[in-house]
Amino acid sequence: MARAGLDVTVLEKKKMIGGSFSENMEAFPEYHYSRLDLPIPSKPVKEVKIFCGDGAQKQRLIIHFQSPVFRLVKRGTSPDSIDSYLFQRVSKTSANVLFGERFDKARRGIDGRIEVLTSSGGSFKCKVLVAADGVFSSVRKVLGMARSQKTEGVGFIAKVEGAQLAHSETIGIFNYSRWPGSYCYLIGYPEEDYATAGMTIRSPYANSNLRKYFDSLVDYLPDILGGSRVVESMRGFVTLGMRNRPLSAGLGLGGVQNVLFVGEAGGFQDPTLAFGLAPALASARLAATTAVQAVSKNNLPLLNEYAPWARRELIRDETRRISFRYILESMTENEMSTFLSYIAGRPEKVEKVMRTGEYVYNFLPMILRSAARNPKLLTFPFRFAKVSRSLKSRRMPSQRS
């Protein structure tokens, strides 16, 4: 927006970049990374290890790919993080970034513009307010819109040292007997001798606290994590906004939707892998493009195009991936292991999924074909219908609380 000539002020509640996150590695699926069209510092991943099953049925699968399926990026304050990269881009523009300024209120000013007040007493006027303030968006709360999102998962991310992982080694862990409906991952730092251990625990099935889940992960992979030490950790929440959630709001005149929600403030999340940064950047680009057109043409009603555009470009794909999430949660421990073993022998199919993001179209036929190894999978469609109805009911407006 600043490069297009708009006056931009960024209010950052923390004292430094990346302040809301402990340092960690995040994996951008190739279908996200390729569409961002940004030279984000990253490390390509062409090999993925998967652990599944338990006890005598525990398996370690290795899948080699011809092309990258993930791009590893670092979060945090270090110079090689994506947070630093994005801040450096902003620093080369006329945008004014104010650290330590916490949003407090927003109201319509007497001149028709939005007046934004901060907790330190600051006052700013703007034609467009882009809310990028996370899962528990203060902007949404102030506007009475906080109930349009639900917490569907809790994440635990730890930076560990002493883990027996190679640089950039990427591991996915699926064990529904230990962590129902959930998954875990390990990512070795590309250059340093640290690793990120992440867990995404699905709220509908959680039966223990996060620390016990993490201890269970260490117990599951003693050869990798047995001698490791947690350097720092953080907890976060995974949200799934309702399909018809509001993506904008009006604090102006004439029905103009001049408050635009992006990232997790807009409920944008990858429901399959639970990484939120790539959808946040994609939604921010749509909001910025809309704002530039509206302000530069002095035609603020053009802001009303953001919400339908985001629904077409982002929520449509999000809905498909939610369907795949329902599919995974319909499977038993043995069925999941059978499916993962099946796709491990078909890396070209997995590569296509990670390039296109079309999980259901490509993976569902393989789930059904793997029934030859596990005939109980033939009853899967009935269980999927039951799980789908149950989880969809959690996202309906009538279920708000």
N, C-alpha and C positions, 0 to 999 in steps of 0.2 A: 504493500500500500504506500509506503514511504517512497519507494522508487517511482511510483506512478504520480508523485507530487502531492499526496495527501499529508496533512499534519497528523502524525501518529504519536500517541503517548502510551507507554506500556507501564502498567502498575503491577509490580512484583512484590508480593507480601514478604518474601524471604529477603535476607541480606545479601544473597549471592545466587548465581545461577545454579540450577540443579538442586536447590536447597530442600526440596520436598522429597528427594530420593537419596537413599544410601547408594554408594557406588555399586553398580552391577552390570552384567552383560545381558543384552536382550537380543533375541533372534527375530529379524524381519523376514517373514516368508517372501519368497521371490515375487509372488503376485502383488505384494504391497510395495516392495522396494522398487521394482521396475516402473511402477506407475507414479512414483513420487517425482522422478526426474530431477533429483538433487544429488550432487556429488558428495553424499554423506560418507564420512570415513567409516569403512566397514571391512570385514573379513569374510570372503565367500566360503560357504560350507558345501562340500561335495560328498561327505560321508556322515552318516548318522547311525548311532548305535541305539538299540531299543532293548530295554529289559521289561519282561512281562511274566506273569505267572508267579507262583510261590512254591516253596518247598521243593519236592521232587519235580514239579512241573515248571520250575523257573527256567526261563530261556534268555539268552543274550543273542540278539539278532544284529547283523551289520549290513547296512544298505549302502552301496557305492553308486554314485550318480555321475553322469557325463557332464552335467552343468550344475551350477550352484542352485540349491533349493532353499537355503537361508543365507542371510547376511548378518553377521554379528556386529552389533554396535554397543558402545559403552555409554551408560548413563552416569551422571554425576558431575563433579566440578573439575575433574582433571582436564588438561589441555587437549587430550585426544578423545574426549567424550562428544557425543552428539549435541549435548547441551551447550558446550563451548563452541562447537561449530556453528550452531544456530545463532548464538549471541554474537559471534564474529561477523556473521552476515548482517545482522541488524546494526552492528556498530559502524558498518560502512555506508549506512543510510542516514537520513536526517531524523529518524525515529528517536524519541527521547525515552529511555528506559529508566524508571525510578524504582530503586530497590527499597524495601522496607515500607512500602505503601500498601496497606491492606484495605480492600474495598469494604465499605460500610453500608452505603445507601445509594440508590439511584432514583431520580425523580424527574418529572418533566419541568424544564425551566420556563420562565415567563416568555422567552423568545422562541419557544418551540423545540429548542435543543434539549438534550439530556444533561442533567447536572449529576455528576458522580461525586460523592463525598467519601473520604477515607477516614479510617479510625484515628489518624494523627491530626485531623482537622483540615486536610487538603480538600480543595474543590476544583473540579475540572468540568468543562462543558464540551460536548461532542455531538456530532450529527449521528454517529453510529457507535454503539457499544458492542464489542465482540467479547463475549464471556468465555474465557478459557480457564476457568478456575476449578476444574476437577470434579471428582465424584460427588462431593458434598458442596456443590456450587452455591456460594453465598448470593450470587445474582439470582439464581433460580428461587432461593428461599425468600429473598426480598420481594420478588414478583409473585410469590405464592404458587410456584410451580414445582416445588421439590418432590411432590408425590408421584410425578410421572416417571420415576425411575425406581427400580428395586435392586437391592444388593443380592446378587445371585451366587457370589462366591467370595472367598477370602484368600488373599495371597500372602505367602511368607517367602521372602527373598533374603538370602544370606550370602555375604562375601566370606569365603572360607579360604584358609591356607592349609597346606599339607594334604590336600586331596590328591589322589593318584589319577590325575587327568593330564593328558597332553595338551599343549597349547591349541586352542580353538576346537578341542574335542567336544562334540555335542551329543548328548544322551537324552533320550526320552524314556520315562518310566511309567508304566501303566500296571497298576495292581489294584483291582477293584475289591479284593478281599480286605486289603489294608486301608485303602482310600477310595471308598465308593464314589463313582461318577467323577473322579478327579484324575489329575495327572501331575507328574513332577518332571523336572528337567535339571540337567547339570551342563554347564558351559565353561570350558577352560578359557582363561584370558588368552588373547592372541600373543601377547608379549611378556606378560608378567606371570609369576608362579602363584596365581590365585584362581579361584573358580567361583562361579555363581551357582548356588543351589536354590531352586525355586519350586514352590508347591502352590497349586491352585486347588483349593478345597471347595467343593460344591456345597453350599449352605443346606439344600434340602436333605443331604445325607450325612452331614457332619455329626460326629458323636464323640469328639474329643477336642482338646485345645490344640493350637497350632504347634506349640513346642513339643507336645507328645507325638504329633504327626511327624515333625522333623526328626525326632529321636527314632521313630519307626523307619524313616528313610535311611538313616545311618545304619540301623540294624539290618535293613534289607540289602545294603551295598557295603558290607564291612571292608572289602578289599579296596574300595575307592574312598569311602568316607570315614572309615574306622579311626584313622589317625589324624583327622582334620580338626581344625579349630575355627569357630565362628569369629571373624574379625568385627563385623558389624551386620546388623540385620534390620529389616523393616517389615511392617505389615501394611497391606493395602486391601482395597475392596474392588471386586469385579462387579460391574453393573450391566444390566441388560435393560435399556430403555424400552418402553412399550412401543410397538410398531407405529402407533399413531401419536406418539409423544410430540409435544410442541417443540419445534426447533428454533423458534423466534418469538419475540414478544414486542408489543407496541408501547413505547413511552413518548410517542410523538403525536402529531395531529393527522387527521384524515385517515386513520387506520393503517399508517405506515408501520411495518414491523422493523423497528430500528435497533432492536437488541437481538443479536445473532449468537446462538450457542454452538460451540465447537468442542471437539475432544470429548472427554468424559462428562463435561458439563452438558453436552448434548446427547449423552448416552451412547456415544460411538465407541465401540469396543470390538475386538475380534473374538466372537463367542466360541471359536474353536480352540484357539491357542491362548486367549486371554491377554495378549499383548495389546496395549492401548495406544502407543505412540504413533504408529503408522496411520491408523484411522484418524487420530487427532490431527496429524499434518494434512491428511487428505481433506478433512472437513474445514480446516483453517484456510486451505487454498481456495475452496469454493466460497467461503465467507469473504475472503479478501478480494477475490475477483468481483463478487457481487457489489461490495462496498465501493470499489474503485469505479465501477460503471455508474452506480447511483450518484455518487458525490461529484465525479468529474463531469457528468452530464447535467448536474443540478436537477436530478429527477429521483428524489428519494423513494417514491413508490416502487422503483426497481428493486429495492431491498426485499420486497415481498416475494421475489423469485428465488431467494436462497433456500427456503424450506422445501418447495417442490423439487428443486434441483438436487438437493441433498438426498431426498427420498429416492429419486431416480438413480442417482449415482452411487449412493452408499448403503441406504437401508435395504434396497433390493438384494444386494449381495449379502448383507448382514443377515437377512431373513433366511436365505439359503443355508448359511453356515449354522444358524440356530437349528435348522432342521437336521443337519448332520450331528450337532450336539445331542439332539434327542435320540438319534440313531445310536450313538455311542453309549448313551445312558440306558438304552434298552437291552444292552448286551450283558451277559454274565462274564465272570472272570475267564472261564474256559473259552467262551466264544470270542472274547477280545484277543486272547492269546492265539487262537486259531486264525483269526483274521489277520493279525499282525504278522504271523509266520507266513501266511499266504502272500501278502503284499511285499514282504521282504524279498521274495523271489521274482518280483516284477518291478524293478526299480524304474523302468521307463514309464510305468503307469503312475507311480508316486511322483515322479518328476513332472509329469504333465499336470497333476493336481496342484503341486506347489508353484507351478508357473501360471496357472489359470485361476486358481482359487475355487474351482468347481468340484467341491468335495462329493456332494450327493450323486451327481451325474456319473462320476468316474469310480467312486468307491462302493456305492450301493450294489452294483452288479457283482463286484468282487466279494462282497460280504455274502451274497447269496450263493456264489459259486463255491465259496469255501465251505458251504454246507456239506459237501462231499466228505470233508474231514470231520465234520461235527453235525450230524443230522438234526440235532436239537435246534440248529439255526433256522430250520424250516418253520418253527413257531415264532420266529422273530417279528414278522409283520404285525401279529396280534399284540405282542408286548410293546412294540413301537407305538401303536395307536394309543395304548393305555398311558404310556409315559408322556407322549406328546400332549394328550388332553390334560394330564395332571400339571405339566410344566407350563403349558400355555395359559392355564387358568391363573397362574401366578402373575401373568403379565397383562391381564385384562383390567380395564378401568374399574370394574366393580369390585376388584380385590384390593384397591388402594387402602392404605391405613395410615 
